[in-house]
Amino acid sequence: MNERFFSLPEEKQQAIINAGYRVFSQNSYKNSPMSEIADAAGISKSLLFHYFHNKKELYMFLWDKCAEITIEYLTKYGCYEQNEFFESMEKGMQAKMDIIRLYPDMANFTIKAF
């Protein structure tokens, strides 16, 4: 992966990430063309290949990003600190709703990947 991806503005990174989640969640890995991801992100296919050398690299980045985002939000909402079951469930749902607002296709991506 090209580290220049991380120098992009946050909005552009999120657009590329969400485009990847959307395309991979709607199709199998094999039937998810990089050109469709690039179009959904509003960038050229060659620029997408500049940031991610191949489809597998992008896919694995998105998979790792799922875990990173989930842990970040569960920690932010204090889900790991709860001893009360229902309070933990409530905080977990709040975290999940925030994740869905920012990454609407991430859950479907993980289900499809699994």
C-alpha positions as MATLAB code, in Angstrom:
seq = 'MNERFFSLPEEKQQAIINAGYRVFSQNSYKNSPMSEIADAAGISKSLLFHYFHNKKELYMFLWDKCAEITIEYLTKYGCYEQNEFFESMEKGMQAKMDIIRLYPDMANFTIKAF';
ca = [
       0.000    0.000    0.000;
       1.203    3.449   -0.848;
       1.486    5.623    2.265;
       0.283    8.622    0.214;
      -3.233    7.326    0.755;
      -2.976    8.519    4.362;
      -1.937   12.000    3.244;
      -5.261   12.419    1.423;
      -7.928   14.520    3.121;
     -10.099   12.477    5.486;
     -13.160   12.920    3.251;
     -11.331   11.470    0.228;
     -10.019    8.517    2.254;
     -13.521    7.833    3.528;
     -14.947    8.041   -0.008;
     -12.470    5.409   -1.224;
     -13.065    3.185    1.805;
     -16.851    3.421    1.477;
     -16.657    2.741   -2.257;
     -14.669   -0.413   -1.536;
     -17.111   -1.559    1.128;
     -20.059   -0.908   -1.194;
     -18.694   -2.731   -4.237;
     -17.274   -5.695   -2.313;
     -20.512   -6.058   -0.324;
     -22.643   -6.128   -3.483;
     -20.490   -8.587   -5.435;
     -18.168  -11.467   -4.799;
     -14.482  -10.640   -4.533;
     -13.922  -11.997   -8.035;
     -16.753   -9.911   -9.500;
     -15.737   -6.635   -7.842;
     -13.742   -4.675  -10.408;
     -11.333   -1.976   -9.290;
     -12.801    0.280  -11.987;
     -16.213    0.135  -10.279;
     -14.643    0.986   -6.916;
     -12.747    3.891   -8.475;
     -15.924    5.200  -10.140;
     -17.847    4.975   -6.857;
     -15.036    6.862   -5.099;
     -14.884    9.543   -7.790;
     -11.277    8.834   -8.755;
      -9.555    7.218  -11.701;
      -8.734    3.533  -11.718;
      -5.035    4.331  -12.142;
      -5.110    6.530   -9.036;
      -6.755    3.729   -7.075;
      -3.947    1.418   -8.222;
      -1.489    4.106   -7.148;
      -2.822    3.871   -3.582;
      -3.404    0.099   -3.575;
      -1.179   -2.035   -5.779;
      -3.873   -4.643   -6.432;
      -7.389   -5.668   -5.480;
      -6.222   -8.059   -2.762;
      -4.262   -5.300   -1.044;
      -7.335   -3.036   -1.021;
      -9.541   -5.863    0.217;
      -7.182   -6.726    3.078;
      -6.869   -3.039    3.980;
     -10.671   -2.796    4.187;
     -10.843   -5.928    6.340;
      -8.235   -4.554    8.763;
      -9.990   -1.174    8.740;
     -13.219   -2.880    9.894;
     -11.501   -4.211   12.985;
      -9.755   -0.904   13.650;
     -12.984    1.118   13.354;
     -14.976   -1.310   15.492;
     -12.421   -1.328   18.301;
     -12.089    2.469   18.118;
     -15.836    3.045   18.501;
     -16.413    0.373   21.130;
     -13.594    1.927   23.159;
     -14.904    5.461   22.574;
     -18.306    4.476   23.939;
     -16.816    2.637   26.918;
     -18.197   -0.748   25.926;
     -15.213   -2.590   27.358;
     -15.605   -0.891   30.739;
     -19.213   -1.922   31.409;
     -20.197   -4.504   33.985;
     -23.938   -4.122   33.440;
     -25.170   -6.251   30.526;
     -27.943   -3.964   29.275;
     -25.838   -0.835   29.560;
     -23.104   -2.569   27.596;
     -25.672   -3.527   24.937;
     -26.945    0.066   24.746;
     -23.472    1.541   24.405;
     -22.585   -1.085   21.803;
     -25.654   -0.155   19.759;
     -24.755    3.554   19.989;
     -21.274    2.741   18.724;
     -22.707    0.620   15.922;
     -25.073    3.410   14.841;
     -22.164    5.854   14.603;
     -20.208    3.356   12.527;
     -23.177    2.826   10.202;
     -23.542    6.586    9.716;
     -19.930    6.873    8.586;
     -19.504    3.502    6.852;
     -22.967    2.340    5.694;
     -21.751   -0.759    3.829;
     -19.117   -1.973    6.294;
     -21.397   -4.484    8.032;
     -22.487   -6.010    4.731;
     -18.857   -6.178    3.646;
     -17.903   -8.160    6.742;
     -20.852  -10.519    6.342;
     -19.977  -11.106    2.684;
     -16.281  -11.572    3.541;
     -17.077  -14.065    6.264;
];
